[in-house]
Amino acid sequence: MPSEKQITVGGVPIGGGAPVVVQSMTTTETADVEATLAQARALAEAGCDLVRVAVPGRADADALPAIVAGSPLPVIADIHFNASLALRAMDAGVAAVRINPGNIGGPDKVEQVVQRAKQTGTPMRIGANSGSLPDHLRQFATNDPAGALVEAALEEVRLLERLEYREFKISVKSSSVPVMVQAYQRLSERVPYPLHLGVTEAGPAFTGTVKSSIGIGTLLGQGIGDTIRVSLTADPVEEVRVAWEILRSLGLRQRGPMMIACPSCGRTNVDVLDLAEQVEARLGTYDEVFEVAVMGCAVNGPGEAGDADFGIAGGRDAGFIYAHGLVLRKVEQSQLVDELFREVDAWIAAGMVRPKRGTRKHVLPMVPSA
Ligand code: SF4
């Protein structure tokens, strides 16, 4: 069930129907202000909305004022268990804190942290992780791991609600995709708060991308989830790229051009991989939202990718450029990519008008195999 409540983290709305927010986390030592800010800038450039930094010690907390001042993105301080670091982070002006309220030293400490959060207007991310469940839920977790995650999260929710504090989002992450999917589904039925999705310890780029895409994508496809972090054992910029691809694939947010490309088969007469790589590299320089198809043959290619704004289809010596479902012209193979982008640039300069497909005068002509 989609979240009802909306919170705001550093000016970014989360939940209550707001666009799904992309987060990542720096891998630098937070006390190294320059390195941390450099990574925050790279993440912002890649399209990250919020950046989280680990605050395991006093030196990291002391670096927060400079990081908050210099970061192009709202900064979330990842505290987990230490109440005094949470207080320092909030005093430094962070946009939010990630904390485990059930594990920061008892009711007095929780009250102290919540009071400061109310005074400073700081939201929190709370929630459970399959690797750090409280001891009393470990036995439960052996029979019902998703249920244990939900219960752990609900215990934290009750703790904060008793203190009349409701400015938080919740995560119930697991490294098991079926467990995290179930946990978020069940939690979404129980609380109105925004949910932060992720598959924890998903792994290196390839496996982590697959696991995160399935876990996060399944939930987003059901309308569950308000902010996402793809956890990869890789440069965090990769996490943001994958997160955006998930959102774009589901049509939830758009950013820059999309490319579709055929896998190629025995009908192709061109090196589709090479063409696709050339096109992808050039698309990376555009901010506009449009779709380009790279297809291996002129027999099936244009038809299969007819919904794309532009496309190229390979032939033996010459290929075809097409736009909005119509073949424009035959072009020498070596000129295909340049000619494609000439069309794209002219279309952008003319205002990116998309012809209404149903009212076109011509349908896609059958093009003989080149
Ligand atoms: S577009 Fe042509 S080359 Fe590409 S997979 Fe389809 S039939 Fe094969």
Residues whose N, C-alpha, C, O or C-beta is under 5 A from the ligand:
A	BS01	SF4	C262 P263 S264 C265 R267 T268 M295 G296 C297 N300 G301
